[in-house]
Amino acid sequence: MTSPASPSSPLEPAPDGPGSGADLEQRIRDTGEALGAGLRGVLEALPGAPHRPNRLARDLGVNRAVASRLLQATASRDPLEVLHLLPGLEPVRRALRASVAHGVPRELARSTEAAVDAFDRLIREEAGTRAALDALISAELPGARERFELASKYSVFKGLSQLKGVQAEHWLGTAVVWPSAEDGERLDLVWLNGAVAMQRLRPGVTARFGYRYRSGDAGDGAARDEVPTIETLDRFCVNPPAKLEVRAAGDAVHYTLPDDILGPKQVVDMFVVDHHPAAMRRYASGEAGARSALFVEPAMPVASLLFDVFLHRDAFPGSDPELVVFDTGYDGIANVNDRSRDIDRVDLDESVEFLGADLARAHAPEIANYPAMLVHLGERYGWEPAAFRGYRTRIRYPVYGWQVSMSFAPAPPPGT
């Protein structure tokens, strides 16, 4: 994923922080070294090794989760991972004091508690909070960044689900692009969008799904002014199909659920197909390096996003996708070619998977009837499945209001 230039060190503090990036990184490592060595010494001196979480929890007077994380932290020799995995500091202090009653030398327990105090000072002086320090550390650790981002995105999902009063288990955005029969210099676009297990969590809130169909000619959607042809795919729903009310407003089509349906124990599915003839440029324009993009923005908080793009062999041949996530909260929908929007790019640990060169073989465990829907669309629009290559990004707990874009480089015009 392309992102703006990053700081020279991922552990560098804000410009007004107390130390340089290199000094802070060394301080974090020194603190982790001291704390890891002290805690390993305490556990080695504690009778009953090798320790198990349940017994360790009983001996030290902490809960099992604290004991388990303590064992995970001390099992690592990476000082950053020690600090990242360490449980809350007060439970660690209690465990160290309790360890003396089980034979751990008092001086060893005290010196290790002093290392805990040093970690506490590090948090307050350099980051402000434990979560902020974890964010600094996570960039350096394989797997830690993914865990940190997932936990953060889950918190956003839960909070926004309650505030907006609506959520869905899965959101689907599938784009299929192929040469237009109307205009040899353009490409047709079909969007398959939908939500699985959508529910209204409290009465009186609007559950809606909107689609922007008139977004200029930058490749981010339809270039024409006509309202797209819309089809619902109720027969492919696993849960009861949503009874959608449809209306056009400005450059968008809005699908809304009637206010008198859905409660916390009711879930519905919805799938809609929009066909946009001659929607995208087939060949590169005069702007050097300009790319054509497709994007998805879940219309509500969702637990997972599945974003697929299927390209005909003659659509952007030889081009691999570039994945970009934009924070659209300030300036709205972003064009990937607008360099002024680079500041809104979000650097997340997400990627694109190549699905192969046969649309008919695409499967998605979270969407039960996904293959059947693709077959149905292929028959309707006369696609040859083997002519399409596919790309997928799957994001757990995508942040509501962020734009997920895949962009491609158009082929040069014939004869150039």
C-alpha positions as CSV (number, residue, x, y, z in Angstrom):
1,M,0.0,0.0,0.0
2,T,1.3,3.4,-0.9
3,S,1.5,5.9,1.9
4,P,3.1,9.3,2.6
5,A,6.7,9.5,3.7
6,S,7.0,8.1,7.2
7,P,9.3,9.4,10.0
8,S,12.9,8.2,10.0
9,S,12.2,6.0,13.0
10,P,8.8,4.5,13.9
11,L,9.5,5.1,17.5
12,E,10.1,8.8,17.0
13,P,8.0,11.0,19.4
14,A,6.2,14.1,18.5
15,P,8.4,17.1,17.7
16,D,7.9,18.6,21.1
17,G,8.7,15.3,22.9
18,P,11.5,15.1,25.4
19,G,14.0,13.1,23.3
20,S,15.2,12.2,19.9
21,G,13.8,9.2,18.1
22,A,17.1,7.2,18.5
23,D,17.3,8.1,22.2
24,L,13.7,7.0,22.8
25,E,14.1,3.8,21.0
26,Q,17.2,3.0,23.1
27,R,15.4,3.9,26.3
28,I,12.5,1.6,25.4
29,R,14.8,-1.3,24.6
30,D,16.8,-0.8,27.8
31,T,13.6,-0.7,29.9
32,G,12.4,-3.9,28.2
33,E,15.7,-5.6,28.8
34,A,15.7,-4.8,32.5
35,L,12.1,-5.7,33.0
36,G,12.3,-9.0,31.1
37,A,15.5,-10.1,32.9
38,G,14.0,-9.2,36.3
39,L,10.7,-11.0,35.7
40,R,12.4,-14.1,34.3
41,G,14.6,-14.2,37.4
42,V,11.5,-14.0,39.7
43,L,9.7,-16.8,37.9
44,E,12.9,-19.0,38.0
45,A,13.1,-18.4,41.7
46,L,9.5,-19.3,42.2
47,P,8.8,-22.9,43.1
48,G,6.8,-25.0,40.6
49,A,8.5,-24.4,37.3
50,P,7.6,-24.8,34.5
51,H,4.8,-22.6,35.5
52,R,1.2,-22.9,34.2
53,P,-1.2,-20.0,34.1
54,N,-3.8,-21.4,36.6
55,R,-1.3,-22.3,39.3
56,L,0.7,-19.1,38.8
57,A,-2.5,-17.1,39.1
58,R,-3.3,-18.8,42.4
59,D,0.2,-18.4,43.9
60,L,0.5,-14.7,43.0
61,G,-3.0,-13.6,43.7
62,V,-3.8,-12.5,40.1
63,N,-6.3,-13.6,37.5
64,R,-5.5,-16.2,34.9
65,A,-5.3,-13.6,32.1
66,V,-2.6,-11.6,33.9
67,A,-0.7,-14.8,34.7
68,S,-0.9,-15.9,31.0
69,R,0.4,-12.6,29.7
70,L,3.1,-12.5,32.3
71,L,4.3,-15.9,31.0
72,Q,4.1,-14.8,27.4
73,A,6.1,-11.7,28.1
74,T,8.9,-13.4,29.9
75,A,9.1,-16.1,27.3
76,S,10.3,-13.5,24.8
77,R,13.9,-12.3,24.5
78,D,12.9,-9.3,22.4
79,P,12.7,-6.3,24.8
80,L,10.0,-4.6,22.8
81,E,7.8,-7.6,22.8
82,V,8.3,-7.9,26.6
83,L,6.8,-4.5,27.0
84,H,4.1,-5.1,24.4
85,L,2.9,-8.3,26.0
86,L,3.2,-7.3,29.7
87,P,-0.1,-7.1,31.6
88,G,-1.2,-4.1,33.5
89,L,1.5,-2.6,35.8
90,E,-0.5,-2.8,39.1
91,P,-1.3,-6.5,38.8
92,V,2.4,-7.1,38.0
93,R,3.4,-5.1,41.2
94,R,0.9,-7.2,43.3
95,A,2.4,-10.4,41.8
96,L,5.9,-9.4,42.7
97,R,5.0,-8.6,46.3
98,A,3.2,-11.9,46.6
99,S,6.1,-13.8,45.1
100,V,8.2,-13.1,48.2
101,A,5.8,-15.2,50.3
102,H,6.6,-18.1,48.0
103,G,10.4,-18.0,48.3
104,V,11.5,-15.3,45.9
105,P,14.3,-13.3,47.4
106,R,13.0,-9.9,48.6
107,E,15.8,-7.9,46.9
108,L,15.0,-9.6,43.5
109,A,11.3,-8.7,43.9
110,R,12.2,-5.1,44.8
111,S,14.7,-4.6,42.0
112,T,12.1,-6.0,39.5
113,E,9.5,-3.7,40.9
114,A,11.9,-0.8,40.3
115,A,12.1,-1.9,36.7
116,V,8.2,-1.8,36.6
117,D,8.4,1.7,38.0
118,A,10.9,2.7,35.3
119,F,8.5,1.4,32.7
120,D,5.7,3.4,34.3
121,R,7.9,6.6,34.0
122,L,8.7,5.8,30.4
123,I,5.0,5.6,29.6
124,R,4.2,8.9,31.3
125,E,7.2,10.9,30.1
126,E,7.4,9.7,26.5
127,A,3.9,8.6,25.4
128,G,1.3,9.7,28.0
129,T,-0.6,6.4,28.0
130,R,0.1,2.7,27.7
131,A,-2.0,2.6,24.5
132,A,0.1,5.3,22.9
133,L,3.4,3.6,23.8
134,D,2.0,0.3,22.4
135,A,1.3,2.2,19.1
136,L,4.9,3.2,18.9
137,I,6.2,-0.3,19.8
138,S,3.8,-2.1,17.4
139,A,5.5,-0.7,14.3
140,E,8.7,-2.6,15.2
141,L,7.2,-6.0,16.0
142,P,6.1,-8.7,13.5
143,G,2.4,-9.5,14.4
144,A,2.2,-6.8,17.0
145,R,1.1,-4.1,14.6
146,E,-1.7,-6.3,13.3
147,R,-2.9,-7.1,16.8
148,F,-2.8,-3.5,17.8
149,E,-4.7,-2.3,14.7
150,L,-7.3,-5.1,15.1
151,A,-8.0,-4.2,18.7
152,S,-8.3,-0.5,17.9
153,K,-10.6,-1.1,14.9
154,Y,-12.8,-3.4,17.0
155,S,-13.2,-0.7,19.6
156,V,-14.3,1.8,16.9
157,F,-16.7,-0.8,15.5
158,K,-18.4,-1.4,18.8
159,G,-18.6,2.2,19.7
160,L,-20.0,3.4,16.4
161,S,-22.4,0.4,16.2
162,Q,-24.0,1.7,19.4
163,L,-24.0,5.3,18.4
164,K,-25.4,4.8,14.9
165,G,-27.7,2.0,16.1
166,V,-27.1,-0.3,13.1
167,Q,-24.4,-2.8,12.1
168,A,-23.8,-5.7,9.8
169,E,-21.7,-8.8,10.0
170,H,-20.1,-8.5,6.6
171,W,-20.0,-5.9,3.8
172,L,-19.5,-6.9,0.2
173,G,-18.2,-4.7,-2.6
174,T,-17.4,-6.4,-5.9
175,A,-16.5,-4.6,-9.1
176,V,-16.4,-6.3,-12.5
177,V,-14.8,-4.4,-15.4
178,W,-14.8,-5.3,-19.1
179,P,-14.5,-3.6,-22.5
180,S,-17.6,-1.6,-23.4
181,A,-19.6,-2.8,-26.5
182,E,-20.8,0.8,-26.9
183,D,-17.5,2.6,-26.9
184,G,-14.2,0.9,-27.8
185,E,-12.3,3.5,-25.7
186,R,-14.2,2.8,-22.5
187,L,-14.9,0.0,-20.0
188,D,-18.2,-1.2,-18.6
189,L,-18.5,-1.5,-14.8
190,V,-20.8,-3.7,-12.7
191,W,-21.0,-3.2,-8.9
192,L,-22.3,-6.0,-6.6
193,N,-22.8,-4.4,-3.2
194,G,-24.4,-5.8,-0.1
195,A,-24.6,-6.5,3.6
196,V,-24.9,-9.8,5.4
197,A,-26.7,-10.1,8.8
198,M,-27.6,-6.4,9.0
199,Q,-29.5,-5.4,12.1
200,R,-30.9,-2.3,13.7
201,L,-29.8,-2.2,17.3
202,R,-32.3,0.4,18.6
203,P,-35.5,2.0,17.2
204,G,-35.7,5.3,15.5
205,V,-32.3,5.1,13.6
206,T,-32.0,5.2,9.8
207,A,-30.4,2.1,8.2
208,R,-29.3,3.1,4.7
209,F,-26.9,2.2,2.0
210,G,-26.0,4.8,-0.6
211,Y,-24.1,4.5,-3.9
212,R,-22.5,7.5,-5.7
213,Y,-22.9,6.9,-9.4
214,R,-21.8,10.3,-10.9
215,S,-18.3,11.0,-9.8
216,G,-16.6,12.5,-12.9
217,D,-14.2,10.7,-15.2
218,A,-11.3,9.9,-12.9
219,G,-12.1,6.2,-12.8
220,D,-13.8,6.2,-9.4
221,G,-17.2,5.3,-10.7
222,A,-19.6,6.0,-13.5
223,A,-18.9,8.9,-15.8
224,R,-22.3,9.3,-17.2
225,D,-25.3,11.2,-15.7
226,E,-27.9,8.5,-16.0
227,V,-29.1,6.6,-12.9
228,P,-27.6,3.1,-13.2
229,T,-29.6,0.0,-13.8
230,I,-30.3,-1.5,-10.4
231,E,-31.2,-5.1,-9.6
232,T,-31.8,-6.7,-6.2
233,L,-30.6,-10.3,-5.6
234,D,-33.0,-11.4,-2.9
235,R,-32.9,-15.1,-3.9
236,F,-29.2,-15.3,-2.9
237,C,-29.9,-14.0,0.7
238,V,-29.3,-16.5,3.5
239,N,-31.2,-14.3,6.0
240,P,-34.5,-12.7,5.1
241,P,-34.0,-10.2,2.3
242,A,-34.2,-6.5,3.3
243,K,-37.2,-4.7,1.9
244,L,-35.4,-1.7,0.5
245,E,-36.8,1.7,-0.3
246,V,-34.9,3.3,-3.2
247,R,-34.6,6.9,-4.2
248,A,-32.1,9.1,-6.1
249,A,-30.7,12.2,-4.4
250,G,-28.1,14.3,-6.2
251,D,-25.3,12.1,-7.5
252,A,-26.3,9.1,-5.4
253,V,-28.9,6.4,-5.1
254,H,-30.0,5.7,-1.5
255,Y,-31.4,2.4,-0.2
256,T,-33.1,2.6,3.1
257,L,-34.8,0.2,5.4
258,P,-38.4,1.0,6.5
259,D,-38.4,2.3,10.0
260,D,-40.9,-0.3,11.3
261,I,-38.7,-3.3,10.7
262,L,-35.7,-4.7,12.3
263,G,-34.8,-5.1,16.0
264,P,-31.9,-6.3,18.0
265,K,-32.9,-10.0,17.4
266,Q,-33.7,-9.6,13.7
267,V,-31.2,-9.7,10.9
268,V,-31.6,-9.2,7.1
269,D,-29.3,-9.5,4.1
270,M,-29.3,-7.2,1.1
271,F,-27.5,-7.4,-2.3
272,V,-27.9,-5.0,-5.1
273,V,-26.3,-4.8,-8.6
274,D,-25.6,-1.6,-10.5
275,H,-24.6,-1.6,-14.1
276,H,-22.7,1.4,-15.5
277,P,-22.1,1.2,-19.3
278,A,-18.9,2.9,-20.6
279,A,-18.1,4.1,-17.1
280,M,-14.3,4.1,-17.1
281,R,-11.5,5.1,-19.4
282,R,-9.9,2.1,-21.1
283,Y,-6.7,3.9,-22.0
284,A,-4.4,6.4,-20.4
285,S,-5.2,10.0,-20.7
286,G,-2.6,12.8,-21.1
287,E,-1.9,13.0,-17.3
288,A,1.3,11.1,-16.7
289,G,1.0,8.4,-14.1
290,A,-2.8,8.8,-13.6
291,R,-4.5,5.7,-12.4
292,S,-8.1,4.5,-12.5
293,A,-9.6,3.5,-9.2
294,L,-12.5,1.7,-7.6
295,F,-13.4,2.1,-4.0
296,V,-15.7,0.8,-1.3
297,E,-17.0,2.7,1.7
298,P,-19.2,0.5,4.0
299,A,-22.4,2.4,4.8
300,M,-22.5,1.3,8.4
301,P,-20.2,-0.3,11.0
302,V,-19.4,-3.8,9.9
303,A,-17.3,-6.7,11.3
304,S,-15.6,-7.4,8.0
305,L,-15.2,-6.0,4.5
306,L,-14.7,-8.1,1.4
307,F,-13.6,-5.9,-1.6
308,D,-13.1,-7.8,-4.9
309,V,-12.2,-6.4,-8.3
310,F,-12.4,-8.6,-11.4
311,L,-10.8,-7.3,-14.5
312,H,-11.2,-8.6,-18.1
313,R,-7.9,-9.5,-19.7
314,D,-8.3,-6.3,-21.8
315,A,-9.0,-4.1,-18.8
316,F,-5.7,-2.6,-17.4
317,P,-3.6,-5.4,-18.8
318,G,-0.3,-6.0,-16.9
319,S,-1.3,-3.7,-14.1
320,D,-1.3,-4.8,-10.5
321,P,-3.5,-3.0,-8.0
322,E,-2.4,-0.3,-5.5
323,L,-4.4,-0.4,-2.3
324,V,-4.9,2.9,-0.5
325,V,-7.1,3.7,2.5
326,F,-8.3,7.3,2.9
327,D,-9.7,9.1,5.9
328,T,-12.5,11.0,4.3
329,G,-13.7,12.7,7.5
330,Y,-12.3,16.1,6.5
331,D,-12.5,16.5,2.7
332,G,-14.9,13.7,1.7
333,I,-14.4,11.1,-1.2
334,A,-10.8,11.1,-2.4
335,N,-9.4,10.8,-5.9
336,V,-6.2,8.7,-5.9
337,N,-4.6,11.0,-8.4
338,D,-5.1,14.1,-6.3
339,R,-1.8,14.6,-4.5
340,S,-3.3,17.1,-2.1
341,R,-5.2,14.1,-0.6
342,D,-2.0,12.2,0.2
343,I,-2.2,13.7,3.7
344,D,-5.5,11.7,4.2
345,R,-3.9,8.3,3.4
346,V,-4.0,5.9,6.3
347,D,-1.0,3.6,6.7
348,L,-2.6,0.3,7.7
349,D,-1.3,-3.3,7.6
350,E,-3.7,-4.4,4.8
351,S,-2.9,-6.1,1.5
352,V,-4.3,-7.3,-1.8
353,E,-4.6,-11.0,-2.7
354,F,-4.5,-12.3,-6.3
355,L,-7.5,-14.6,-6.8
356,G,-6.3,-16.1,-10.1
357,A,-7.6,-15.8,-13.6
358,D,-11.1,-17.4,-13.4
359,L,-14.0,-15.4,-12.0
360,A,-16.1,-18.6,-11.7
361,R,-13.6,-20.0,-9.1
362,A,-13.9,-17.2,-6.7
363,H,-15.2,-18.2,-3.2
364,A,-15.8,-16.2,0.0
365,P,-16.5,-18.1,3.2
366,E,-18.3,-15.2,4.7
367,I,-20.7,-14.9,1.8
368,A,-22.5,-18.2,1.4
369,N,-23.9,-17.7,-2.1
370,Y,-21.1,-15.6,-3.5
371,P,-20.1,-18.1,-6.3
372,A,-23.8,-18.4,-7.4
373,M,-24.2,-14.6,-7.6
374,L,-21.1,-14.3,-9.8
375,V,-22.4,-17.1,-12.1
376,H,-25.7,-15.3,-12.3
377,L,-24.1,-12.0,-13.2
378,G,-21.8,-13.8,-15.7
379,E,-24.8,-15.3,-17.5
380,R,-26.7,-12.0,-17.5
381,Y,-23.9,-9.9,-18.9
382,G,-22.4,-12.6,-21.2
383,W,-19.0,-12.8,-19.4
384,E,-16.5,-15.5,-20.2
385,P,-15.3,-16.3,-16.6
386,A,-11.8,-17.4,-17.6
387,A,-11.2,-14.0,-19.2
388,F,-11.2,-12.3,-15.8
389,R,-8.5,-12.0,-13.2
390,G,-9.4,-11.2,-9.6
391,Y,-8.0,-9.2,-6.7
392,R,-9.2,-9.2,-3.1
393,T,-8.7,-7.2,0.0
394,R,-10.3,-8.5,3.2
395,I,-10.4,-6.1,6.2
396,R,-11.6,-7.0,9.7
397,Y,-13.5,-4.2,11.4
398,P,-13.0,-1.6,8.6
399,V,-13.3,1.9,10.1
400,Y,-16.6,3.5,9.3
401,G,-16.1,6.5,7.1
402,W,-12.8,5.5,5.6
403,Q,-12.5,4.9,1.8
404,V,-10.8,1.7,0.6
405,S,-9.5,2.1,-2.9
406,M,-7.9,-0.2,-5.5
407,S,-6.3,1.6,-8.4
408,F,-4.8,0.4,-11.7
409,A,-2.7,1.9,-14.5
410,P,-4.6,2.2,-17.8
411,A,-3.0,0.8,-20.9
412,P,-1.5,3.3,-23.4
413,P,-3.8,4.2,-26.3
414,P,-3.4,1.9,-29.4
415,G,-0.6,2.9,-31.7
416,T,1.4,4.7,-29.1
